[in-house]
Amino acid sequence: MRQNPWTLLKAPAVTPPANGAWLTKTLARNANCAYLCRHGSPRTLAAFRSQVPLCRYEDIEPEIHRLAHEEDVLFIGRPVAFERTGGSSRGPKLIPYTHEGLLDFQRNILPWLASTVARHQITGQAYFSISPATRAPECIGDIPVGLPDGAYLGEAAGRVLAQCSAVPLAAGTITDVEAWLRFTTQHLGAAHDLELISVWSPTFLLRLLERIPDAPARWPRLKLISCWADGPSRRYAEEIRRLFPQAQLQPKGLLSTEGCVTAPDKTDRPALVPHGFYEFAQGEALFLADELFPGASYELILTTASGLYRYRTGDQVRCEGHNAQGRPVLAFVGRDGLTSDLVGEKLNEPLVQHSLEVLPGFALLLPDHQHSGYVLVCDQAPSDAQLRLVEERLVANPQYAYARALGQLAPLRVLRRPHAAEVHERALLARGTRLGDLKPVSLRTEPFWLPLFEESPP
């Protein structure tokens, strides 16, 4: 009898660190790097929190760029890779990864995967989202930008996934999006023993389902779908839940380019992972994981083994209690500040403002939740050249460019309203904003804005 390959999937034999132990070990390992030396090389939790300041990306950007050619800057040694994340008008952020940081990723994620496979008795095929190779190979210095999907889970887990994947991992080498769609959906449509789907954005899965006729009937054994189900993803996750009532929907944890924060626990609740150090800001107050109040929201402050120390992520999370292991359960609420995130693109106000600077008169970008895209509201008709330039600046954000390439986001739609500025002003005044407090903005995210402009006279 053929052995079930899933039985070979093992979580790392690493005991979750006791409270504070991960931070102490990380500080000791990197005590002599330039960044920590500048802040007194702290070795304890108390010293770390008193000597190392909170930071944003702009504060450590010079050090990150030094990593391409120097050792021992943010950590001992050099990174094994960089990755890009959504940026601002200044461009995408560059995030370093170390060997120890990748091991922490595996220590946090593989226990979830092994537990999920065992609890849901997965024996058939699975689909783990495999992205098309839409980016050209790139190095900064001699450090590669990006890693293959399998590098994040390690060789042993990668071999298991290669055997069990409904879509050959070669999908990740296809550069043409249309060809990638055909290849992926052809294999998925033929995977009649598919039991597990794990993707990040639910819109990614919905995009694939458009190409697979009668997918629920094709996958009678489907047991579990894991995807984002909080914040902006909630409505799309509910659509997937309606499409596959026979399968359990597991809310995916919070994981960003900067680091892993939560993963589904044994009850499928997103619990704070053990390999990392996390603080939580509420106004000027800072809390540790065991000090969170159920029902309260916080900004996440992240420290990783890849050189981010007390890093303000801008992610807002809500504490929903603690699990049986005492780990806080955290729901992703959204991004701090003025940010729009329909499918993971994270468009923020500075980038949008930079993008719309080429347009005359009043211009405002609004998310269109119904059609999963953006609407450019303006009082003067833009030229084709201006629109091309707006789009070029928006796709400087790689997440936006990726979502557009895959069709997760519709093309930019223009809505011309000669009195758009007056509509905007009246709406703010009706909601209690004083006239003297009105400020020009380039991005509004509240759902009531688009109907207001669509219903106003053209």
N, C-alpha and C positions, 0 to 999 in steps of 0.2 A: 504494500500500500504506500502511495506517495505521502511523504511527510508534509504536514501543514507548515508552510514556511513561517507563519506567524508565531509558531512556538519558539523560533529562534530569536525573536525580538526580546531583548533584555534591557531593563533600565540600568544605568550605571550603578555599580556597587559602591555608592557614596552615601554616607549617613548625612542627612540634612544638618547643617551647622546649627549649633546652639545660638541663642540670641546674642548678637554682637561678634560671634566667632568669625563669620565671613569677613567682616570689616577689619578686624584685627589682623587676620592673615593677609588680606590685600594690602593694608598699610605697611606691614612688615616687608612684604615682597617688593614694594615700590618705594620704600622710604628714601632711597637715594636718587630718585628721579628729580629732574629740575623743578617740576611744578610743586611737588610736596616739600622739597627742600626750601623753596621760597616761602612756604608757610610753616616752617619749623619742624618738618618731618614728624607729624603726630603719629603716635602708636596706639592710642586708646580712643574709645568712642567720645569721651568728654573732650579730649584735646582736638580731635578731628572737628567736632562741631563748633568749638570755640576759635580755632585757628584758621580753618579753611572756609572761605566765604562761599555763599551761594553764587552760582554763575549762570549765565546764558551763553548761547553759542558764540556770540560776538566776543565774549570775554576770553575764550580759549582758542579762537580761530587761529591766531598766530602760532600757537603751540602745535595745533593740528597740522598746519602746513609745514612746520619744521620736521615733523615725523617722517616726511618723504626722504630726508637726507641725514637726519640726526638720530642718534640713539638716546635712550634714557631721558626723554622729554616729559611725557605724561605718565610713563611707566618704564620699567626697566626693559631695555631692548627696543625693537621696532615692531610695527604692526605686521600682521600676516596679510592684511587686506584693508582697503577702504570700502565704504559704501556711501552712496548719495541718498539724501532724503529730500523731501520737499523744502524749498527755500523761500526767501523773500525777494524783494527787488534787487538784492545784492547777488542773487543766484542760489543754487542748491547748497545745502550743507554737506560737508564731507565728514563722515564718522569713521574713526579707526576701529579695527577689530584686532584683538590679540589672540594668541593661542589659548590663554587662560579664559578669555572672554567667550570664545567658541565652546570651550569645555563647559563653562557655566550654562550656556544656552542648552547644551545637550543634557546637563544635569537637571535643568528645569523642565524641559519639554519631553524627554524620553519617558520619565515616569508617567506622565499623562498619557502618552501614546500606548505604552504597555498596559496600563490600567484600563484604558478604554477598550482595547482589543480583547482583553480578558473578560471584562464585565459584560460586554455586549456580544461575546462569543463570536467574534469575527473569524471566519474561516475562508471566505471567498475573496474576491478582488476588492481593491480600494482605489479611489482616485484622490491623489494629493495634487493640488493645483501646481501645474508646471507652466512657467511663463515662457513665451516665445523670446528668442534671442534678438530683441529689437535694438539693443545697444551694441555699438561697435566695441571691440576689445580695447581696453584703456589701462594705462599704468600711470602712476604719479611717482616719479623717480623710478624705482624698480618694484614698487608696491602695486599689485593689481587692484583695480576698482571692481568690486563685485566678486562673488564666489558662486560656484555651481550649487544648485539646490541641495545636493547630497552632502556638501561640505558642512552644512549646519547641523546635521544629525550624526555625522561620523560614518566610518566605513561599514561597520557591522549592521547598523540600522539601515544604511543605504542599500546594502545587498538584499535585505529582506524586502524593502519597498520595491526594489527593481523586480523581484520575483512576483510580488503581489499587485503591482500597479496595473490597472486596467488600460492605461495609456503608456506606451513605451517611453522611457525617460529621454529617448532621442527627440521627443517633442521639444525639449528645451534647447535644441540646436537649430530649430527652424527660425529663420529670420523674417520671413514674410507672414504677416498676421493672418491673411486670408488662408494661406496654405496651412498655417498652424491650426486655425479653426477647423478646417476640413479634416486634418489628421486626427486632432483630438476628438472631435465629435463622432467621427467614423468609428474609432476604437471604443468610445464610451457607449455608443448606440449598440454595439455588438457585445457588450459586457453584461450578459444576462445573469451572472452570479455576483454582480456588484453589491457589496454590503456596507461599504463605508465611503463617505465623501467628506473630505476635509479641505476647505478653502478658507480664504480670509474674508473677502467681501462677498456678501450674498449676491450682489449684482453681477459678479464674475460668473457665478453659477447660472444665474438667470440668462446671461448672455449665451452661454453654451446650450442651455435648454431650448433656446429659439431654433437651434439647428438640429435638435433631436426629436422627431415626431413621437408623441405619446410616450415620453420617457418613463412615467410612473409604471406603465404596463411592461416596459422593457426590463425594469429592475424590480421584480417581485420580491427579491431577497434583501432589498435595501433596509438596513437597520438603523443607521445613524448618519446624520448630516451635521458637521461641525462648521460653524461660520460665525462671523460677528453678528451679534443680535442686540447690541445696545446702541444708544445715541442715534446718529443718522441712519444706521443700518437696520433699525428695528422694523420699519415698515416693509423692507425688502425680505427680511428674515421671516416675517409673518406670511408673506406671499409663498415662500418656499415651504413653510409649514403646511399651508393649505394644499399645495401641489402634492405633497408626500405625507399624507396623514398616517401611513403605516410606519414611518420612520421617526425616530426621536430626533429633535433638533437640539444640539448641544451648543450653547453660547461659547464662542471662542474667547480665549483670554486676551488681555491687552499686551500686544507685542509690537514694538516699533523698531525702526532702524537703530535707534539709540540703545534699546535694551528690552529684555523680557521682564514683564511686571506681574502678570497673572496667568494662570493656566487652569483649565477645568480640574476640579478635585474629584474625589471618588463619588460625589453626588452631583457631578456636572456643574458645579458652581465655580465661578472664576475667583480663585483664591491667590493671594500674594505668594509668589514663588520664594524659596528659601535662599537661593544662591544669588545674592545681591544685597544692597543696602538701600533702604527707602525711607524718605521723610515726607511729611505731608504738611503743606502750607495752607493756612486759613487766615487771610489778612497778614498781619505781622507775626502771628503765632506759628510755631513749628511743632509737629507732633511725630512721635515714632509709631511704628505699626501697632504696638500694644496700647496706644493711647487714643485710638480713633473712636469716635462716637457713632453708633449706628444711625443712619439717616443723614449724617452730615457729609458735605462735599469738600474736597480738598484739591489743591494743585499738587501734582506728583513731583517730588524731588528725587533724582536718581543718582546712584553711585554704582559704577560698573568696574569690572576688571579690565576694561578696554580704555581706561583713561578719562572717564567722565566722573568728576567729583562734585557732588552736591549740585547737580545739573538741573535747572528748571526746565522741565519738559513742556510746560504749557498744557499738559493733559489734565483735565478735571475728572476726578473719580468720586464716587459716592460709596461710603461704607455701608454694606448691607448685613452687618453682623460678622460673626466669626464661625468658622467651621469646627468640626470635631477635633482637629489638630491645633486649634487655637489661632489659625491663620485668618487674617481679615479677608472677607469676601468683598471685592471691589467691582462696581459697575462703572463702565466708562460713560461719562456724561457728555464730553465734548472737549473742544479746544478752548483754552483760555483766550480772551480777547476776541477781536473781530475776525473770525475764520469760518469759511464754508467748507463742508466736507460731506458731499453726497455719497461718494463711493470710495473714499480714501484719498482724494486728491489734495485736500488740505490747502485750498486757496486762501491766502490771507490778505489783509488790507494793504500792506506795503506793496506786494506784488501786483495786485489789481490796480492800485493807484498808478504805479509805474506803467502798467500796460495801457491804461486809458489816457495817459498824458498826451498822446498823439491826436486825440479827438477834440474838436472845438465844442464849446458850449457845455451843457449839462450832460453827464454820462454816468450811468450807474449800472453795476453788474448785479444781477439777481439770480439765485438758484431757482430752477424750475423742477420741483419735486415730482410733478406728474410725468414729465417727459425725460427726467434724469439728464439735465443739461443746464446751460446758462443762457440768460437773456440779457442782451445789452440794451438798456433803455437810454435813449438819447433824444435831444430836442432838435438836432440837426443830422441829416442823413450822412453817414460816413461814406467815404470813397472806398473802392475795393482795395486800394493800396493801404489805406488806414486800417481797414479790418484785418488785412494780412499781417500788418505790424502788431496789432493787438494780439492776434492769435500767436504770433511768434514769441511775444513776451510771456504770454500765459504758459506756453509749453516749455518755458525755461524751468518750470516746476516739473520734474520727471514723473511724479505721480499723476499729474494732470495729463501730460503727454501720453503716458501709458494707458490711462483710462480712455482717452480719445482714440488711440490706435486700436484698442480692443472693442470699441463701440459701447463701452459702459457709460460714456457720456456722449450725448448728442452734439452735433455741431453747434457752434455759437449762433444764436438767433437774435436778430435785430428788431427792436420794437421802437419805432419813432413816434414820439409824442411831443408836439411843439411846446406844450406847457408842462413839461415833465417836472421842472424845478418847482412850479407852484403846487403840483400834486404832492410832491415830496414834502414841501413845507407845511401844507395844510394837514397832512397826515400826522406829522410830528407835533404840530400845535394841538391837534385834537387829542393827542395822547399825553398832554400835559407838559410838553417841552416849551420852555420860554423862548420867545423869539430871539432874544440876545444869546441864548445858549445853543442855537442851531449851528451845527458844524458841518462843513462839506465832507462827504465820505464817498468812496468809490465802490463800496461793497455793503449790501444789506442782506441779512440772512433770514429774517423773520418771514414766515410763509404768507403773511397778509399783503406784502408789498406787490407781488406780481399781479394779483387780481385787481388791485387798485389802479395800476397803470393800464392793464388790459381793458378795464371798464371805462377809463376816462376817454373823452372824445379824441379821435385821431387828428 
